[in-house]
Amino acid sequence: MLEHALIILASFLAALAITPLVRGVAIRLDVVDHPDPHRKLHGRVVARAGGTAVLLSVFVACIGASFRFDFSSIRPELYLPYLGLLTAMIGVWLVGLADDIWVLRGRQKLCGQAADGWDFDRNWLPDSQHFVTWLQP
């Protein structure tokens, strides 16, 4: 139990350390959101791409877990959905990053996230655990 708490703590501390770095890079690359009188309520320029810090923090937790726990004795069908979840997280991060850079429309983001979820469901989950059962061939 303590080992799990330490991994979670490491991920939290990584988020605290990584977030200002990602913010600085976003500001230097001009990936920022400017306030306007119509929709934005913030009063100053705000850095985008915060999902990058979250994703990197999750990777820190995964790397910490891989050093601490022996995954070689686990059957692949038990850990493959978790690898699929990591790839789905990367897909959602890419959609978010694209939105931060190019400002996508809502339907474009939805299509990207739906395609990512479809890929996770079809390619990473065992047949008995599919979420989208009503679209099976």
N, CA, C and O atoms as a MOPAC input file, in Angstrom:
PM7 MOZYME 1SCF
protein

 N      0.82200 1    -1.19300 1     0.00000 1
 C      0.00000 1     0.00000 1     0.00000 1
 C      0.86600 1     1.25800 1     0.00000 1
 O      0.57700 1     2.22900 1    -0.69900 1
 N      1.93000 1     1.22100 1     0.79500 1
 C      2.84200 1     2.36200 1     0.85600 1
 C      3.51300 1     2.59000 1    -0.49500 1
 O      3.75200 1     3.72800 1    -0.89700 1
 N      3.81500 1     1.48700 1    -1.19500 1
 C      4.45100 1     1.61200 1    -2.50800 1
 C      3.54400 1     2.35400 1    -3.48500 1
 O      4.00500 1     3.20000 1    -4.25200 1
 N      2.25500 1     2.03500 1    -3.45100 1
 C      1.30200 1     2.71900 1    -4.32600 1
 C      1.22500 1     4.20200 1    -3.98900 1
 O      1.19300 1     5.05400 1    -4.87700 1
 N      1.19600 1     4.49400 1    -2.70100 1
 C      1.12300 1     5.89800 1    -2.27200 1
 C      2.36800 1     6.66400 1    -2.71300 1
 O      2.27400 1     7.83100 1    -3.09100 1
 N      3.53000 1     6.01700 1    -2.66600 1
 C      4.76100 1     6.68600 1    -3.09800 1
 C      4.75600 1     6.95900 1    -4.59700 1
 O      5.24500 1     8.00000 1    -5.03800 1
 N      4.21700 1     6.04800 1    -5.37200 1
 C      4.12400 1     6.26200 1    -6.81800 1
 C      3.16600 1     7.40500 1    -7.12500 1
 O      3.44100 1     8.23100 1    -7.99500 1
 N      2.05000 1     7.45600 1    -6.41800 1
 C      1.09700 1     8.55300 1    -6.60400 1
 C      1.72800 1     9.87200 1    -6.18400 1
 O      1.55600 1    10.88700 1    -6.85800 1
 N      2.45300 1     9.86100 1    -5.08200 1
 C      3.14400 1    11.07000 1    -4.62200 1
 C      4.18700 1    11.52000 1    -5.64900 1
 O      4.32200 1    12.71500 1    -5.91500 1
 N      4.92000 1    10.56800 1    -6.22300 1
 C      5.91500 1    10.90800 1    -7.24000 1
 C      5.25000 1    11.54800 1    -8.45800 1
 O      5.78000 1    12.50200 1    -9.02900 1
 N      4.09800 1    11.02600 1    -8.84900 1
 C      3.38000 1    11.60700 1    -9.98000 1
 C      2.90900 1    13.02400 1    -9.65800 1
 O      2.98600 1    13.91100 1   -10.50700 1
 N      2.42300 1    13.23900 1    -8.44000 1
 C      1.98200 1    14.56200 1    -8.02400 1
 C      3.15200 1    15.54900 1    -8.01400 1
 O      3.02900 1    16.67200 1    -8.50400 1
 N      4.27300 1    15.12600 1    -7.45900 1
 C      5.44900 1    16.00200 1    -7.41900 1
 C      5.96700 1    16.27600 1    -8.82700 1
 O      6.43400 1    17.37700 1    -9.12200 1
 N      5.88300 1    15.27400 1    -9.69000 1
 C      6.28300 1    15.48300 1   -11.08600 1
 C      5.37900 1    16.51200 1   -11.74700 1
 O      5.85200 1    17.35100 1   -12.51300 1
 N      4.08000 1    16.45500 1   -11.45800 1
 C      3.15900 1    17.44700 1   -12.02100 1
 C      3.49900 1    18.84300 1   -11.53400 1
 O      3.45500 1    19.80300 1   -12.30300 1
 N      3.84000 1    18.95600 1   -10.25400 1
 C      4.23000 1    20.26100 1    -9.71900 1
 C      5.49600 1    20.79400 1   -10.38000 1
 O      5.63200 1    21.99800 1   -10.59400 1
 N      6.41700 1    19.89900 1   -10.69900 1
 C      7.67700 1    20.32600 1   -11.31000 1
 C      7.54200 1    20.56300 1   -12.81100 1
 O      8.14700 1    21.49100 1   -13.34700 1
 N      6.76300 1    19.74400 1   -13.48500 1
 C      6.66200 1    19.79600 1   -14.94200 1
 C      5.76700 1    20.93800 1   -15.41600 1
 O      6.03000 1    21.53700 1   -16.45800 1
 N      4.71900 1    21.24000 1   -14.66500 1
 C      3.75200 1    22.25200 1   -15.10000 1
 C      4.39100 1    23.60600 1   -15.40400 1
 O      4.10700 1    24.17200 1   -16.46000 1
 N      5.24800 1    24.15900 1   -14.52300 1
 C      5.86700 1    25.44200 1   -14.88200 1
 C      6.77800 1    25.34900 1   -16.10600 1
 O      6.89500 1    26.30700 1   -16.87000 1
 N      7.41900 1    24.19800 1   -16.28900 1
 C      8.27600 1    24.02000 1   -17.46900 1
 C      7.44000 1    24.02700 1   -18.74900 1
 O      7.80000 1    24.68400 1   -19.72500 1
 N      6.33200 1    23.29900 1   -18.74300 1
 C      5.45500 1    23.25200 1   -19.92000 1
 C      4.86300 1    24.63900 1   -20.17100 1
 O      4.74500 1    25.07200 1   -21.31800 1
 N      4.49600 1    25.32600 1   -19.10400 1
 C      3.95200 1    26.67800 1   -19.24900 1
 C      4.97200 1    27.60300 1   -19.91200 1
 O      4.62400 1    28.38100 1   -20.80000 1
 N      6.23000 1    27.51500 1   -19.47800 1
 C      7.27400 1    28.34600 1   -20.07100 1
 C      7.49100 1    28.05100 1   -21.54400 1
 O      7.65300 1    28.96500 1   -22.35200 1
 N      7.49400 1    26.77100 1   -21.88800 1
 C      7.66300 1    26.38600 1   -23.29500 1
 C      6.47500 1    26.88000 1   -24.12000 1
 O      6.65600 1    27.38600 1   -25.22700 1
 N      5.26200 1    26.73600 1   -23.58500 1
 C      4.07300 1    27.18800 1   -24.30900 1
 C      4.11500 1    28.69600 1   -24.54800 1
 O      3.74300 1    29.16700 1   -25.62200 1
 N      4.56300 1    29.44500 1   -23.55800 1
 C      4.65700 1    30.89900 1   -23.72500 1
 C      5.71600 1    31.25100 1   -24.76000 1
 O      5.50100 1    32.13300 1   -25.59100 1
 N      6.86800 1    30.56200 1   -24.71800 1
 C      7.92800 1    30.83900 1   -25.70400 1
 C      7.48900 1    30.50100 1   -27.12100 1
 O      7.86600 1    31.18800 1   -28.07000 1
 N      6.68700 1    29.43600 1   -27.27100 1
 C      6.21900 1    29.02600 1   -28.59800 1
 C      4.91900 1    29.72500 1   -28.99400 1
 O      4.35700 1    29.44000 1   -30.05100 1
 N      4.44500 1    30.63000 1   -28.15500 1
 C      3.22600 1    31.40000 1   -28.38700 1
 C      1.98900 1    30.51000 1   -28.48800 1
 O      1.07600 1    30.79000 1   -29.26500 1
 N      1.96600 1    29.44400 1   -27.70400 1
 C      0.77300 1    28.61000 1   -27.58400 1
 C      0.02600 1    29.12100 1   -26.35300 1
 O      0.03000 1    28.50100 1   -25.29000 1
 N     -0.61300 1    30.27500 1   -26.53900 1
 C     -1.27000 1    30.96500 1   -25.43000 1
 C     -2.68700 1    31.35900 1   -25.83500 1
 O     -3.02900 1    31.40100 1   -27.01700 1
 N     -3.48900 1    31.64200 1   -24.83500 1
 C     -4.85500 1    32.08500 1   -25.04800 1
 C     -4.94600 1    33.54200 1   -24.60800 1
 O     -4.62100 1    33.88200 1   -23.47000 1
 N     -5.38800 1    34.38500 1   -25.51600 1
 C     -5.51500 1    35.81200 1   -25.22800 1
 C     -6.93400 1    36.12000 1   -24.75800 1
 O     -7.89200 1    35.57500 1   -25.30600 1
 N     -7.08400 1    36.97300 1   -23.76300 1
 C     -8.44100 1    37.33000 1   -23.31900 1
 C     -9.16200 1    38.15300 1   -24.38400 1
 O     -8.54700 1    38.91300 1   -25.13200 1
 N    -10.46600 1    37.98100 1   -24.43000 1
 C    -11.29100 1    38.81300 1   -25.29700 1
 C    -12.59200 1    39.12900 1   -24.54700 1
 O    -12.93400 1    38.43900 1   -23.58700 1
 N    -13.31000 1    40.15700 1   -24.97400 1
 C    -14.50400 1    40.56100 1   -24.21800 1
 C    -15.71500 1    39.65600 1   -24.44300 1
 O    -16.72200 1    39.81000 1   -23.75100 1
 N    -15.64700 1    38.71500 1   -25.38900 1
 C    -16.82300 1    37.92800 1   -25.74000 1
 C    -16.94400 1    36.62800 1   -24.94300 1
 O    -17.97600 1    36.36700 1   -24.32500 1
 N    -15.88100 1    35.81200 1   -24.95900 1
 C    -15.98200 1    34.49300 1   -24.33400 1
 C    -15.01900 1    34.30000 1   -23.18200 1
 O    -15.37000 1    33.65700 1   -22.19200 1
 N    -13.84900 1    34.82200 1   -23.28100 1
 C    -12.79800 1    34.55400 1   -22.30400 1
 C    -12.97200 1    35.43000 1   -21.07300 1
 O    -13.18200 1    36.63700 1   -21.19100 1
 N    -12.88700 1    34.84100 1   -19.92500 1
 C    -13.08000 1    35.58700 1   -18.69000 1
 C    -11.76200 1    35.93400 1   -17.99600 1
 O    -11.75100 1    36.73200 1   -17.05900 1
 N    -10.65400 1    35.34300 1   -18.44300 1
 C     -9.38500 1    35.63700 1   -17.78800 1
 C     -8.88400 1    37.01700 1   -18.22300 1
 O     -9.16700 1    37.48800 1   -19.32500 1
 N     -8.13900 1    37.63900 1   -17.32600 1
 C     -7.70500 1    39.00600 1   -17.57300 1
 C     -6.34300 1    39.14100 1   -18.20600 1
 O     -5.96400 1    40.24200 1   -18.60800 1
 N     -5.58800 1    38.05400 1   -18.31100 1
 C     -4.25200 1    38.12600 1   -18.90400 1
 C     -4.02800 1    36.90900 1   -19.79600 1
 O     -4.84600 1    35.98900 1   -19.82700 1
 N     -2.92400 1    36.91600 1   -20.51100 1
 C     -2.58100 1    35.80700 1   -21.40100 1
 C     -2.34200 1    34.54500 1   -20.56000 1
 O     -1.65300 1    34.58400 1   -19.54000 1
 N     -2.92500 1    33.42900 1   -21.00900 1
 C     -2.81300 1    32.15500 1   -20.29900 1
 C     -2.18500 1    31.13300 1   -21.22600 1
 O     -2.58600 1    31.00400 1   -22.38200 1
 N     -1.19600 1    30.40300 1   -20.71700 1
 C     -0.54600 1    29.36100 1   -21.52000 1
 C     -1.50500 1    28.19700 1   -21.73300 1
 O     -2.28900 1    27.84800 1   -20.85200 1
 N     -1.42500 1    27.60700 1   -22.91900 1
 C     -2.20200 1    26.41200 1   -23.22700 1
 C     -1.29200 1    25.19800 1   -23.09700 1
 O     -0.17700 1    25.30700 1   -22.58700 1
 N     -1.75500 1    24.06700 1   -23.54600 1
 C     -0.97900 1    22.82100 1   -23.57100 1
 C     -0.73500 1    22.26500 1   -22.18100 1
 O      0.28100 1    21.60800 1   -21.95600 1
 N     -1.64200 1    22.51200 1   -21.23900 1
 C     -1.49800 1    21.96400 1   -19.89400 1
 C     -1.63000 1    20.45600 1   -19.84300 1
 O     -1.13500 1    19.81700 1   -18.91500 1
 N     -2.29500 1    19.88300 1   -20.83400 1
 C     -2.41700 1    18.42900 1   -20.88700 1
 C     -1.07600 1    17.73900 1   -21.02200 1
 O     -0.92800 1    16.58100 1   -20.63200 1
 N     -0.10600 1    18.43800 1   -21.56900 1
 C      1.23800 1    17.87200 1   -21.70200 1
 C      1.82500 1    17.57400 1   -20.33100 1
 O      2.42900 1    16.52000 1   -20.13500 1
 N      1.65900 1    18.47500 1   -19.39400 1
 C      2.17000 1    18.26300 1   -18.03800 1
 C      1.45300 1    17.08900 1   -17.37500 1
 O      2.08000 1    16.29900 1   -16.67000 1
 N      0.16100 1    16.97100 1   -17.59400 1
 C     -0.59700 1    15.86300 1   -17.01300 1
 C     -0.11000 1    14.53600 1   -17.59400 1
 O      0.12500 1    13.58200 1   -16.85100 1
 N      0.04000 1    14.47200 1   -18.91300 1
 C      0.48200 1    13.24400 1   -19.56200 1
 C      1.88200 1    12.84800 1   -19.09700 1
 O      2.13200 1    11.67700 1   -18.81300 1
 N      2.78300 1    13.80300 1   -19.01900 1
 C      4.13900 1    13.48900 1   -18.56200 1
 C      4.13500 1    13.01200 1   -17.11600 1
 O      4.93700 1    12.15100 1   -16.75400 1
 N      3.26400 1    13.54300 1   -16.29600 1
 C      3.16400 1    13.09800 1   -14.90200 1
 C      2.64700 1    11.66400 1   -14.81600 1
 O      3.09600 1    10.88700 1   -13.97300 1
 N      1.71500 1    11.32200 1   -15.67900 1
 C      1.22500 1     9.94000 1   -15.72800 1
 C      2.36200 1     9.01100 1   -16.15800 1
 O      2.50800 1     7.91200 1   -15.62400 1
 N      3.16400 1     9.45700 1   -17.12300 1
 C      4.30600 1     8.64800 1   -17.54000 1
 C      5.29300 1     8.44300 1   -16.39100 1
 O      5.86500 1     7.36200 1   -16.25000 1
 N      5.49300 1     9.46600 1   -15.57900 1
 C      6.37200 1     9.32400 1   -14.41300 1
 C      5.83200 1     8.23000 1   -13.48700 1
 O      6.59500 1     7.40000 1   -12.99200 1
 N      4.53100 1     8.23100 1   -13.26000 1
 C      3.92500 1     7.20600 1   -12.40900 1
 C      4.08500 1     5.81800 1   -13.02700 1
 O      4.38400 1     4.85500 1   -12.32000 1
 N      3.88900 1     5.71000 1   -14.33400 1
 C      4.02800 1     4.41800 1   -15.01300 1
 C      5.47200 1     3.92200 1   -14.95600 1
 O      5.71700 1     2.73700 1   -14.73100 1
 N      6.41100 1     4.81800 1   -15.15700 1
 C      7.82100 1     4.43300 1   -15.09500 1
 C      8.18500 1     4.01000 1   -13.67600 1
 O      8.90000 1     3.02800 1   -13.47600 1
 N      7.69000 1     4.75700 1   -12.69400 1
 C      7.93700 1     4.37800 1   -11.30200 1
 C      7.37100 1     3.00900 1   -10.98300 1
 O      8.01200 1     2.21000 1   -10.30000 1
 N      6.16800 1     2.73400 1   -11.47700 1
 C      5.55600 1     1.42700 1   -11.24800 1
 C      6.33500 1     0.32500 1   -11.95000 1
 O      6.46100 1    -0.78000 1   -11.42100 1
 N      6.85700 1     0.61500 1   -13.13200 1
 C      7.59200 1    -0.42600 1   -13.86000 1
 C      8.90100 1    -0.79100 1   -13.16700 1
 O      9.36700 1    -1.92400 1   -13.28500 1
 N      9.49600 1     0.15000 1   -12.44800 1
 C     10.71400 1    -0.16600 1   -11.69000 1
 C     10.39300 1    -0.93500 1   -10.40900 1
 O     11.20800 1    -1.72800 1    -9.93700 1
 N      9.23200 1    -0.70600 1    -9.86000 1
 C      8.90600 1    -1.28200 1    -8.56500 1
 C      8.23500 1    -2.64400 1    -8.66300 1
 O      8.47300 1    -3.51000 1    -7.82100 1
 N      7.40400 1    -2.84600 1    -9.67200 1
 C      6.61300 1    -4.07100 1    -9.75500 1
 C      7.11200 1    -4.96000 1   -10.88700 1
 O      7.57800 1    -4.46500 1   -11.91300 1
 N      7.01300 1    -6.27400 1   -10.69600 1
 C      7.43400 1    -7.24300 1   -11.70200 1
 C      6.23400 1    -7.59300 1   -12.58100 1
 O      5.32300 1    -8.29900 1   -12.15000 1
 N      6.24500 1    -7.09600 1   -13.80500 1
 C      5.13300 1    -7.32800 1   -14.71600 1
 C      5.35100 1    -8.56300 1   -15.59700 1
 O      4.46800 1    -8.92800 1   -16.37400 1
 N      6.51200 1    -9.20600 1   -15.48400 1
 C      6.79900 1   -10.34200 1   -16.35900 1
 C      5.92000 1   -11.54800 1   -16.05200 1
 O      5.69900 1   -12.38300 1   -16.92800 1
 N      5.41900 1   -11.65500 1   -14.83100 1
 C      4.59400 1   -12.80400 1   -14.47600 1
 C      3.11300 1   -12.59200 1   -14.79100 1
 O      2.30200 1   -13.49600 1   -14.58900 1
 N      2.75700 1   -11.41000 1   -15.28100 1
 C      1.35500 1   -11.11400 1   -15.57700 1
 C      1.05700 1   -11.50100 1   -17.02500 1
 O      1.82500 1   -11.18600 1   -17.93400 1
 N     -0.05000 1   -12.17500 1   -17.22100 1
 C     -0.45600 1   -12.57600 1   -18.57000 1
 C     -0.74900 1   -11.33300 1   -19.41000 1
 O     -1.33100 1   -10.37600 1   -18.90000 1
 N     -0.35800 1   -11.32700 1   -20.68900 1
 C     -0.54500 1   -10.14500 1   -21.54500 1
 C     -1.99400 1    -9.67400 1   -21.63900 1
 O     -2.24200 1    -8.47100 1   -21.73300 1
 N     -2.95200 1   -10.59500 1   -21.61700 1
 C     -4.34300 1   -10.15400 1   -21.74100 1
 C     -4.79900 1    -9.33700 1   -20.52900 1
 O     -5.83300 1    -8.67100 1   -20.58500 1
 N     -4.03500 1    -9.38600 1   -19.43800 1
 C     -4.38000 1    -8.58700 1   -18.26700 1
 C     -3.78800 1    -7.17900 1   -18.31600 1
 O     -4.38500 1    -6.24300 1   -17.78500 1
 N     -2.62100 1    -7.01800 1   -18.94500 1
 C     -2.03100 1    -5.67100 1   -18.98200 1
 C     -2.18900 1    -4.95600 1   -20.31800 1
 O     -1.94300 1    -3.75200 1   -20.39600 1
 N     -2.58900 1    -5.65600 1   -21.35700 1
 C     -2.77200 1    -4.99700 1   -22.65300 1
 C     -3.82900 1    -3.88700 1   -22.61600 1
 O     -3.62300 1    -2.85200 1   -23.25000 1
 N     -4.94800 1    -4.05400 1   -21.90600 1
 C     -5.88700 1    -2.91900 1   -21.83900 1
 C     -5.26000 1    -1.66800 1   -21.21700 1
 O     -5.62600 1    -0.55200 1   -21.58700 1
 N     -4.33600 1    -1.83300 1   -20.29100 1
 C     -3.68300 1    -0.66700 1   -19.68900 1
 C     -2.71900 1     0.00100 1   -20.66600 1
 O     -2.59700 1     1.22600 1   -20.68200 1
 N     -2.04100 1    -0.79800 1   -21.47300 1
 C     -1.21500 1    -0.21000 1   -22.53600 1
 C     -2.10400 1     0.51300 1   -23.54500 1
 O     -1.74600 1     1.57900 1   -24.04700 1
 N     -3.25700 1    -0.07000 1   -23.83500 1
 C     -4.20900 1     0.59200 1   -24.71600 1
 C     -4.70700 1     1.89600 1   -24.12900 1
 O     -4.91000 1     2.87400 1   -24.84800 1
 N     -4.90400 1     1.90500 1   -22.80600 1
 C     -5.33800 1     3.13600 1   -22.15100 1
 C     -4.26900 1     4.21700 1   -22.26800 1
 O     -4.59000 1     5.38900 1   -22.46200 1
 N     -3.00700 1     3.83000 1   -22.15200 1
 C     -1.93200 1     4.80900 1   -22.34600 1
 C     -1.92200 1     5.35500 1   -23.77200 1
 O     -1.72400 1     6.55200 1   -23.97900 1
 N     -2.13600 1     4.48000 1   -24.75400 1
 C     -2.17900 1     4.97200 1   -26.13400 1
 C     -3.40000 1     5.86300 1   -26.35000 1
 O     -3.33000 1     6.84100 1   -27.09500 1
 N     -4.51700 1     5.53200 1   -25.70400 1
 C     -5.70300 1     6.38800 1   -25.81300 1
 C     -5.43300 1     7.74900 1   -25.17500 1
 O     -5.88300 1     8.77600 1   -25.68500 1
 N     -4.70500 1     7.76000 1   -24.06800 1
 C     -4.35200 1     9.03100 1   -23.43200 1
 C     -3.49000 1     9.87200 1   -24.36100 1
 O     -3.65700 1    11.08900 1   -24.44100 1
 N     -2.57600 1     9.22800 1   -25.05700 1
 C     -1.73200 1     9.96000 1   -25.99800 1
 C     -2.59000 1    10.51400 1   -27.13600 1
 O     -2.37600 1    11.64200 1   -27.58000 1
 N     -3.56000 1     9.72600 1   -27.61100 1
 C     -4.44900 1    10.20600 1   -28.66600 1
 C     -5.26800 1    11.41300 1   -28.23000 1
 O     -5.40100 1    12.38000 1   -28.98100 1
 N     -5.81700 1    11.36100 1   -27.02200 1
 C     -6.58900 1    12.49700 1   -26.51700 1
 C     -5.67800 1    13.70200 1   -26.31700 1
 O     -6.07700 1    14.83600 1   -26.58000 1
 N     -4.44700 1    13.45700 1   -25.85000 1
 C     -3.48300 1    14.55300 1   -25.69700 1
 C     -3.17700 1    15.19400 1   -27.04800 1
 O     -3.08000 1    16.41700 1   -27.14200 1
 N     -3.02400 1    14.38700 1   -28.08600 1
 C     -2.74700 1    14.93500 1   -29.41700 1
 C     -3.90600 1    15.78500 1   -29.91800 1
 O     -3.69200 1    16.83900 1   -30.51700 1
 N     -5.14200 1    15.32900 1   -29.67300 1
 C     -6.30700 1    16.13900 1   -30.06500 1
 C     -6.29800 1    17.45500 1   -29.29600 1
 O     -6.53200 1    18.51500 1   -29.87700 1
 N     -6.03000 1    17.39500 1   -27.99500 1
 C     -5.98000 1    18.61200 1   -27.19200 1
 C     -4.86300 1    19.54500 1   -27.61100 1
 O     -5.04300 1    20.76200 1   -27.65100 1
 N     -3.71500 1    18.97800 1   -27.92200 1
 C     -2.59000 1    19.80000 1   -28.36300 1
 C     -2.89700 1    20.45300 1   -29.71100 1
 O     -2.58500 1    21.62400 1   -29.92800 1
 N     -3.50600 1    19.69000 1   -30.60700 1
 C     -3.91100 1    20.27200 1   -31.89700 1
 C     -4.90000 1    21.40700 1   -31.68000 1
 O     -4.83900 1    22.42800 1   -32.36500 1
 N     -5.81200 1    21.23400 1   -30.72600 1
 C     -6.76600 1    22.30100 1   -30.42700 1
 C     -6.05900 1    23.51700 1   -29.82700 1
 O     -6.41600 1    24.65600 1   -30.12600 1
 N     -5.06800 1    23.27500 1   -28.98800 1
 C     -4.32100 1    24.39100 1   -28.40300 1
 C     -3.55700 1    25.18500 1   -29.46300 1
 O     -3.43600 1    26.40600 1   -29.36700 1
 N     -3.04900 1    24.48700 1   -30.46600 1
 C     -2.23800 1    25.14800 1   -31.48800 1
 C     -3.09900 1    25.77300 1   -32.58000 1
 O     -2.88800 1    26.92900 1   -32.94700 1
 N     -4.07300 1    25.01500 1   -33.10800 1
 C     -4.83900 1    25.47900 1   -34.26100 1
 C     -6.27800 1    25.87300 1   -33.94100 1
 O     -6.97900 1    26.33900 1   -34.83900 1
 N     -6.74200 1    25.71100 1   -32.72900 1
 C     -8.10500 1    26.03600 1   -32.29500 1
 C     -9.13000 1    25.28600 1   -33.15500 1
 O     -9.69900 1    25.84500 1   -34.09300 1
 N     -9.34900 1    24.03300 1   -32.82100 1
 C    -10.29200 1    23.18600 1   -33.54700 1
 C    -11.72900 1    23.51000 1   -33.15000 1
 O    -11.98600 1    24.04600 1   -32.07300 1
 N    -12.65100 1    23.17700 1   -34.03200 1
 C    -14.07400 1    23.31500 1   -33.72400 1
 C    -14.48500 1    22.15100 1   -32.82400 1
 O    -13.79400 1    21.13400 1   -32.75900 1
 N    -15.59700 1    22.30200 1   -32.14100 1
 C    -16.06200 1    21.26900 1   -31.22400 1
 C    -16.27200 1    19.92500 1   -31.88700 1
 O    -15.91300 1    18.89000 1   -31.32400 1
 N    -16.85400 1    19.92800 1   -33.08200 1
 C    -17.10500 1    18.65400 1   -33.76900 1
 C    -15.80700 1    17.99000 1   -34.21100 1
 O    -15.73600 1    16.76200 1   -34.26700 1
 N    -14.77800 1    18.77400 1   -34.52500 1
 C    -13.49100 1    18.18900 1   -34.88800 1
 C    -12.85700 1    17.50800 1   -33.68200 1
 O    -12.30500 1    16.41400 1   -33.79900 1
 N    -12.93800 1    18.15300 1   -32.52900 1
 C    -12.40500 1    17.53500 1   -31.30800 1
 C    -13.18400 1    16.26800 1   -30.97100 1
 O    -12.59500 1    15.25000 1   -30.60500 1
 N    -14.50300 1    16.33000 1   -31.09400 1
 C    -15.33500 1    15.16300 1   -30.79700 1
 C    -15.00200 1    14.00600 1   -31.71900 1
 O    -14.91000 1    12.86300 1   -31.26900 1
 N    -14.82000 1    14.28400 1   -33.00200 1
 C    -14.47000 1    13.22600 1   -33.95800 1
 C    -13.13100 1    12.59600 1   -33.61100 1
 O    -12.98900 1    11.37400 1   -33.65900 1
 N    -12.14400 1    13.42100 1   -33.26200 1
 C    -10.84100 1    12.89600 1   -32.88200 1
 C    -10.90700 1    12.04400 1   -31.62800 1
 O    -10.28400 1    10.98400 1   -31.56500 1
 N    -11.64500 1    12.49100 1   -30.64100 1
 C    -11.76000 1    11.73100 1   -29.40200 1
 C    -12.57600 1    10.45900 1   -29.60700 1
 O    -12.26700 1     9.42600 1   -29.01300 1
 N    -13.61000 1    10.52100 1   -30.43700 1
 C    -14.41000 1     9.33200 1   -30.72200 1
 C    -13.57700 1     8.29300 1   -31.47100 1
 O    -13.66800 1     7.09900 1   -31.18300 1
 N    -12.77000 1     8.74100 1   -32.42600 1
 C    -11.89200 1     7.80600 1   -33.14800 1
 C    -10.88700 1     7.17200 1   -32.19700 1
 O    -10.56800 1     5.98900 1   -32.32300 1
 N    -10.39600 1     7.94300 1   -31.26400 1
 C     -9.46000 1     7.42400 1   -30.27500 1
 C    -10.14200 1     6.38000 1   -29.37900 1
 O     -9.56800 1     5.32800 1   -29.09600 1
 N    -11.35200 1     6.67600 1   -28.94300 1
 C    -12.09600 1     5.71800 1   -28.13200 1
 C    -12.44000 1     4.45700 1   -28.89900 1
 O    -12.38900 1     3.35600 1   -28.35200 1
 N    -12.79200 1     4.61800 1   -30.16900 1
 C    -13.08800 1     3.46000 1   -31.02000 1
 C    -11.85000 1     2.58300 1   -31.15600 1
 O    -11.95000 1     1.36000 1   -31.06500 1
 N    -10.68600 1     3.19000 1   -31.37300 1
 C     -9.44600 1     2.42900 1   -31.48400 1
 C     -9.17000 1     1.66500 1   -30.19100 1
 O     -8.79000 1     0.49400 1   -30.23100 1
 N     -9.35700 1     2.31800 1   -29.05100 1
 C     -9.13800 1     1.65600 1   -27.76700 1
 C    -10.08000 1     0.47000 1   -27.61800 1
 O     -9.65400 1    -0.61500 1   -27.22400 1
 N    -11.34600 1     0.66700 1   -27.92700 1
 C    -12.33900 1    -0.38200 1   -27.76500 1
 C    -12.07900 1    -1.56000 1   -28.69700 1
 O    -12.16200 1    -2.71500 1   -28.27900 1
 N    -11.76800 1    -1.27600 1   -29.94200 1
 C    -11.59800 1    -2.33800 1   -30.93800 1
 C    -10.26100 1    -3.05900 1   -30.83100 1
 O    -10.20300 1    -4.27200 1   -31.03800 1
 N     -9.19400 1    -2.34900 1   -30.51500 1
 C     -7.86000 1    -2.93500 1   -30.63900 1
 C     -7.20500 1    -3.33700 1   -29.32600 1
 O     -6.23800 1    -4.09900 1   -29.33700 1
 N     -7.69800 1    -2.85200 1   -28.21100 1
 C     -6.99000 1    -3.11200 1   -26.96400 1
 C     -7.79300 1    -3.91400 1   -25.94300 1
 O     -7.20600 1    -4.51100 1   -25.04100 1
 N     -9.10200 1    -3.94200 1   -26.06000 1
 C     -9.91500 1    -4.67900 1   -25.08900 1
 C    -10.20800 1    -6.08800 1   -25.59100 1
 O    -10.38000 1    -6.29700 1   -26.79100 1
 N    -10.26600 1    -7.05900 1   -24.67300 1
 C    -10.68300 1    -8.40500 1   -25.08500 1
 C    -12.11000 1    -8.36400 1   -25.62800 1
 O    -12.88200 1    -7.46300 1   -25.30100 1
 N    -12.44900 1    -9.33500 1   -26.45000 1
 C    -13.76800 1    -9.35900 1   -27.09600 1
 C    -14.90700 1    -9.29100 1   -26.09400 1
 O    -15.95100 1    -8.70900 1   -26.38800 1
 N    -14.72700 1    -9.87400 1   -24.91700 1
 C    -15.81700 1    -9.90900 1   -23.93700 1
 C    -16.01800 1    -8.57400 1   -23.22900 1
 O    -17.00000 1    -8.41900 1   -22.50300 1
 N    -15.12600 1    -7.61000 1   -23.41400 1
 C    -15.20300 1    -6.35400 1   -22.67400 1
 C    -15.43700 1    -5.13500 1   -23.55900 1
 O    -15.24000 1    -4.00700 1   -23.10800 1
 N    -15.84900 1    -5.33200 1   -24.79800 1
 C    -16.07400 1    -4.19100 1   -25.67900 1
 C    -17.19200 1    -3.30400 1   -25.13800 1
 O    -18.21900 1    -3.79600 1   -24.66900 1
 N    -16.97900 1    -2.00200 1   -25.21100 1
 C    -17.99300 1    -1.04200 1   -24.79800 1
 C    -19.03800 1    -0.84100 1   -25.89400 1
 O    -20.22800 1    -0.68800 1   -25.61800 1
 N    -18.57200 1    -0.84600 1   -27.13500 1
 C    -19.45400 1    -0.54200 1   -28.26000 1
 C    -19.94200 1    -1.84300 1   -28.85200 1
 O    -19.57300 1    -2.19100 1   -29.97400 1
 N    -20.77300 1    -2.57600 1   -28.10800 1
 C    -21.24100 1    -3.89500 1   -28.56100 1
 C    -22.29100 1    -3.79800 1   -29.65300 1
 O    -22.43200 1    -4.73100 1   -30.44300 1
 N    -23.02500 1    -2.70900 1   -29.72400 1
 C    -24.09100 1    -2.59900 1   -30.70200 1
 C    -23.57400 1    -2.30500 1   -32.10200 1
 O    -24.34900 1    -2.31900 1   -33.05800 1
 N    -22.26000 1    -2.03600 1   -32.24500 1
 C    -21.69800 1    -1.81100 1   -33.58000 1
 C    -20.79000 1    -2.94400 1   -34.04200 1
 O    -20.06400 1    -2.80100 1   -35.02500 1
 N    -20.82900 1    -4.06400 1   -33.33800 1
 C    -19.96400 1    -5.18100 1   -33.72800 1
 C    -20.39700 1    -5.73700 1   -35.07600 1
 O    -21.58700 1    -5.79700 1   -35.38600 1
 N    -19.40200 1    -6.14600 1   -35.88200 1
 C    -19.72100 1    -6.69800 1   -37.20200 1
 C    -20.39000 1    -8.05100 1   -37.09300 1
 O    -20.72600 1    -8.65700 1   -38.11000 1

